[in-house]
Protein backbone atom coordinates (compact mmCIF):
# COMPACT_ATOMS: atom_id res chain seq x y z
CA UNK A 1 0.00 0.00 0.00
CA UNK A 2 2.93 2.33 0.61
CA UNK A 3 4.00 1.60 -2.97
CA UNK A 4 0.65 2.85 -4.23
CA UNK A 5 0.83 5.99 -2.08
CA UNK A 6 4.35 6.68 -3.41
CA UNK A 7 3.12 6.24 -7.00
CA UNK A 8 0.28 8.69 -6.60
CA UNK A 9 2.60 11.18 -4.89
CA UNK A 10 2.43 13.21 -1.72
CA UNK A 11 1.60 16.38 -3.66
CA UNK A 12 -1.69 14.80 -4.69
CA UNK A 13 -3.07 15.18 -1.16
CA UNK A 14 -1.57 18.60 -0.35
CA UNK A 15 -4.20 20.21 1.93
CA UNK A 16 -3.79 23.74 0.53
CA UNK A 17 -4.68 22.75 -3.06
CA UNK A 18 -7.95 24.28 -4.32
CA UNK A 19 -8.72 21.21 -6.47
CA UNK A 20 -11.19 18.70 -4.95
CA UNK A 21 -9.56 15.63 -3.44
CA UNK A 22 -11.20 13.17 -5.81
CA UNK A 23 -9.87 15.06 -8.85
CA UNK A 24 -6.36 15.13 -7.37
CA UNK A 25 -6.56 11.39 -6.80
CA UNK A 26 -7.73 10.91 -10.39
CA UNK A 27 -4.79 12.92 -11.71
CA UNK A 28 -2.40 10.88 -9.55
CA UNK A 29 -3.76 7.58 -10.82
CA UNK A 30 -3.72 8.84 -14.45
CA UNK A 31 -0.06 9.85 -14.10
CA UNK A 32 0.91 6.48 -12.56
CA UNK A 33 -0.86 4.64 -15.40
CA UNK A 34 0.77 6.85 -18.04
CA UNK A 35 4.23 6.22 -16.52
CA UNK A 36 3.60 2.47 -16.59
CA UNK A 37 3.85 2.11 -12.80
CA UNK A 38 0.32 0.75 -12.71
CA UNK A 39 0.24 -2.02 -15.31
CA UNK A 40 -2.67 -3.11 -17.54
CA UNK A 41 -4.92 -5.65 -15.75
CA UNK A 42 -3.28 -4.86 -12.37
CA UNK A 43 -5.84 -5.08 -9.56
CA UNK A 44 -6.34 -2.14 -7.22
CA UNK A 45 -7.04 -2.58 -3.49
CA UNK A 46 -10.62 -2.31 -2.28
CA UNK A 47 -12.30 1.00 -1.46
CA UNK A 48 -11.75 0.62 2.29
CA UNK A 49 -8.03 -0.07 1.88
CA UNK A 50 -7.62 2.83 -0.56
CA UNK A 51 -9.44 5.17 1.82
CA UNK A 52 -7.10 4.17 4.67
CA UNK A 53 -4.01 4.47 2.47
CA UNK A 54 -4.81 8.02 1.37
CA UNK A 55 -6.57 9.15 4.55
CA UNK A 56 -9.80 10.08 2.77
CA UNK A 57 -13.40 8.93 2.88
CA UNK A 58 -14.72 5.99 0.89
CA UNK A 59 -17.07 8.42 -0.88
CA UNK A 60 -14.03 10.33 -2.16
CA UNK A 61 -12.40 7.08 -3.34
CA UNK A 62 -15.61 5.93 -5.00
CA UNK A 63 -15.96 9.26 -6.83
CA UNK A 64 -12.33 9.19 -8.01
CA UNK A 65 -12.60 5.61 -9.27
CA UNK A 66 -15.90 6.31 -11.05
CA UNK A 67 -14.27 9.10 -13.06
CA UNK A 68 -11.37 6.84 -14.03
CA UNK A 69 -13.78 4.10 -15.10
CA UNK A 70 -15.76 6.61 -17.19
CA UNK A 71 -12.55 7.75 -18.92
CA UNK A 72 -11.63 4.15 -19.76
CA UNK A 73 -8.50 3.95 -17.58
CA UNK A 74 -9.99 1.48 -15.11
CA UNK A 75 -12.42 -1.42 -15.40
CA UNK A 76 -14.72 -2.58 -12.61
CA UNK A 77 -15.96 -6.16 -12.58
CA UNK A 78 -18.83 -7.16 -10.35
CA UNK A 79 -17.53 -9.41 -7.59
CA UNK A 80 -13.92 -9.18 -8.82
CA UNK A 81 -12.81 -5.61 -8.10
CA UNK A 82 -11.18 -2.76 -9.98
CA UNK A 83 -8.43 -3.27 -12.58
CA UNK A 84 -6.23 -1.06 -14.75
CA UNK A 85 -7.66 -1.14 -18.27
CA UNK A 86 -5.72 -2.48 -21.23
CA UNK A 87 -4.61 0.43 -23.42
CA UNK A 88 -5.75 0.94 -27.00
CA UNK A 89 -4.46 -1.28 -29.77
CA UNK A 90 -1.40 0.35 -31.31
CA UNK A 91 -1.86 1.53 -34.88
CA UNK A 92 0.88 1.81 -37.48
CA UNK A 93 0.49 4.49 -40.13
CA UNK A 94 2.78 4.74 -43.12
CA UNK A 95 4.21 8.17 -43.84
CA UNK A 96 4.55 7.44 -47.55
CA UNK A 97 0.80 7.42 -48.34
CA UNK A 98 -1.76 10.21 -48.16
CA UNK A 99 -4.85 8.54 -46.73
CA UNK A 100 -7.74 9.59 -44.52
CA UNK A 101 -8.04 8.62 -40.85
CA UNK A 102 -11.32 6.83 -41.60
CA UNK A 103 -9.76 4.70 -44.35
CA UNK A 104 -6.75 3.87 -42.17
CA UNK A 105 -8.92 2.66 -39.29
CA UNK A 106 -11.21 0.56 -41.52
CA UNK A 107 -8.19 -1.13 -43.13
CA UNK A 108 -7.15 -2.22 -39.63
CA UNK A 109 -10.55 -3.62 -38.76
CA UNK A 110 -11.42 -0.70 -36.46
CA UNK A 111 -14.58 1.39 -36.54
CA UNK A 112 -13.83 5.10 -37.06
CA UNK A 113 -16.02 7.85 -35.66
CA UNK A 114 -15.80 11.58 -35.11
CA UNK A 115 -16.80 13.99 -32.36
CA UNK A 116 -17.13 17.52 -33.69
CA UNK A 117 -15.57 20.26 -31.58
CA UNK A 118 -15.90 23.18 -34.02
CA UNK A 119 -17.16 23.93 -37.54
CA UNK A 120 -17.09 27.56 -38.65
CA UNK A 121 -16.34 29.98 -41.48
CA UNK A 122 -14.15 33.00 -40.72
CA UNK A 123 -11.46 35.21 -42.19
CA UNK A 124 -8.10 33.53 -42.64
CA UNK A 125 -5.37 34.51 -40.21
CA UNK A 126 -2.14 35.93 -41.68
CA UNK A 127 -0.38 32.59 -41.11
CA UNK A 128 -3.21 30.65 -42.76
CA UNK A 129 -3.23 33.06 -45.72
CA UNK A 130 0.49 32.52 -46.19
CA UNK A 131 0.29 28.72 -45.92
CA UNK A 132 -2.68 28.39 -48.28
CA UNK A 133 -1.73 31.24 -50.69
CA UNK A 134 -4.85 33.24 -49.90
CA UNK A 135 -5.52 36.97 -50.03
CA UNK A 136 -6.13 38.72 -46.67
CA UNK A 137 -9.85 39.10 -47.41
CA UNK A 138 -10.52 35.41 -48.13
CA UNK A 139 -12.52 33.20 -45.79
CA UNK A 140 -11.73 29.67 -44.64
CA UNK A 141 -13.57 26.72 -43.15
CA UNK A 142 -12.11 25.84 -39.78
CA UNK A 143 -12.80 22.27 -38.61
CA UNK A 144 -11.78 20.81 -35.24
CA UNK A 145 -12.48 17.14 -34.61
CA UNK A 146 -11.78 14.39 -32.11
CA UNK A 147 -11.07 11.21 -34.06
CA UNK A 148 -11.96 7.87 -32.47
CA UNK A 149 -11.40 4.21 -33.30
CA UNK A 150 -13.68 1.66 -31.63
CA UNK A 151 -14.84 4.58 -29.44
CA UNK A 152 -11.28 5.22 -28.18
CA UNK A 153 -9.97 8.78 -28.72
CA UNK A 154 -6.95 8.60 -31.03
CA UNK A 155 -6.33 12.08 -32.43
CA UNK A 156 -7.39 15.72 -32.36
CA UNK A 157 -7.35 17.45 -35.74
CA UNK A 158 -7.72 21.14 -36.56
CA UNK A 159 -8.09 21.73 -40.31
CA UNK A 160 -8.22 24.94 -42.33
CA UNK A 161 -9.48 24.98 -45.96
CA UNK A 162 -10.34 27.92 -48.19
CA UNK A 163 -14.06 28.33 -48.84
CA UNK A 164 -13.22 28.39 -52.56
CA UNK A 165 -12.68 24.61 -52.18
CA UNK A 166 -15.05 23.85 -49.27
CA UNK A 167 -17.89 26.41 -49.21
CA UNK A 168 -19.74 24.86 -46.25
CA UNK A 169 -17.97 23.15 -43.30
CA UNK A 170 -21.09 21.04 -42.69
CA UNK A 171 -20.46 19.18 -45.95
CA UNK A 172 -17.87 17.21 -43.97
CA UNK A 173 -19.57 14.52 -41.91
CA UNK A 174 -16.92 11.92 -41.11
CA UNK A 175 -14.16 11.86 -43.76
CA UNK A 176 -12.76 15.19 -44.92
CA UNK A 177 -11.07 13.64 -47.96
CA UNK A 178 -14.32 11.95 -49.01
CA UNK A 179 -16.05 15.34 -48.90
CA UNK A 180 -13.25 16.99 -50.89
CA UNK A 181 -13.29 14.17 -53.44
CA UNK A 182 -17.02 14.71 -53.94
CA UNK A 183 -16.22 18.36 -54.67
CA UNK A 184 -13.44 17.40 -57.10
CA UNK A 185 -10.64 18.83 -54.93
CA UNK A 186 -9.12 15.84 -53.14
CA UNK A 187 -5.40 16.38 -52.34
CA UNK A 188 -2.86 14.23 -54.16
CA UNK A 189 0.28 14.96 -52.11
CA UNK A 190 1.27 16.54 -48.81
CA UNK A 191 4.20 17.70 -46.74
CA UNK A 192 4.18 16.68 -43.08
CA UNK A 193 6.26 17.78 -40.08
CA UNK A 194 6.26 15.54 -36.99
CA UNK A 195 7.25 16.60 -33.49
CA UNK A 196 7.21 15.01 -30.04
CA UNK A 197 5.06 16.78 -27.46
CA UNK A 198 3.23 16.38 -24.16
CA UNK A 199 -0.51 16.85 -23.96
CA UNK A 200 -1.74 20.00 -22.24
CA UNK A 201 -4.84 20.01 -20.04
CA UNK A 202 -7.50 20.47 -22.75
CA UNK A 203 -5.99 17.94 -25.18
CA UNK A 204 -5.36 15.37 -22.41
CA UNK A 205 -8.98 15.68 -21.29
CA UNK A 206 -10.26 15.09 -24.83
CA UNK A 207 -7.93 12.10 -25.31
CA UNK A 208 -8.90 10.70 -21.88
CA UNK A 209 -5.27 10.37 -20.78
CA UNK A 210 -3.19 11.91 -18.02
CA UNK A 211 -2.00 15.51 -18.21
CA UNK A 212 1.45 15.60 -19.82
CA UNK A 213 1.05 12.24 -21.62
CA UNK A 214 3.34 11.69 -24.60
CA UNK A 215 1.95 12.64 -28.00
CA UNK A 216 2.95 13.32 -31.58
CA UNK A 217 2.01 16.55 -33.31
CA UNK A 218 1.78 16.68 -37.09
CA UNK A 219 1.48 19.74 -39.31
CA UNK A 220 0.29 18.73 -42.79
CA UNK A 221 0.01 20.93 -45.86
CA UNK A 222 -1.80 19.19 -48.73
CA UNK A 223 -1.78 20.08 -52.42
CA UNK A 224 -4.01 19.58 -55.44
CA UNK A 225 -2.73 18.05 -58.67
CA UNK A 226 -2.09 21.55 -60.09
CA UNK A 227 0.19 22.34 -57.14
CA UNK A 228 -2.22 24.65 -55.30
CA UNK A 229 -2.28 24.23 -51.49
CA UNK A 230 -5.73 23.11 -50.39
CA UNK A 231 -5.59 21.98 -46.74
CA UNK A 232 -3.59 22.77 -43.61
CA UNK A 233 -4.09 20.43 -40.65
CA UNK A 234 -2.54 20.45 -37.19
CA UNK A 235 -3.02 17.15 -35.35
CA UNK A 236 -2.32 15.65 -31.96
CA UNK A 237 -1.90 11.85 -31.90
CA UNK A 238 -1.75 9.94 -28.62
CA UNK A 239 1.70 8.45 -28.13
CA UNK A 240 0.50 5.19 -26.57
CA UNK A 241 -1.56 4.23 -29.61
CA UNK A 242 0.22 5.43 -32.74
CA UNK A 243 3.42 4.39 -34.51
CA UNK A 244 4.38 6.20 -37.71
CA UNK A 245 6.41 4.09 -40.12
CA UNK A 246 8.52 5.28 -43.05
CA UNK A 247 10.23 3.10 -45.66
CA UNK A 248 13.75 4.24 -46.54
CA UNK A 249 15.90 3.14 -49.45
CA UNK A 250 19.65 3.44 -49.82
CA UNK A 251 20.65 5.06 -53.09
CA UNK A 252 23.40 3.23 -54.92
CA UNK A 253 26.70 5.15 -54.99
Helices and strands as residue ranges (DSSP letters): H 2-8, G 10-13, H 21-34, H 47-54, H 58-70, E 74-77, E 81-84, E 91-94, H 101-107, E 112-123, H 126-132, E 139-149, E 152-162, G 169-171, H 176-182, E 189-198, H 201-207, E 214-223, E 229-238, E 242-245
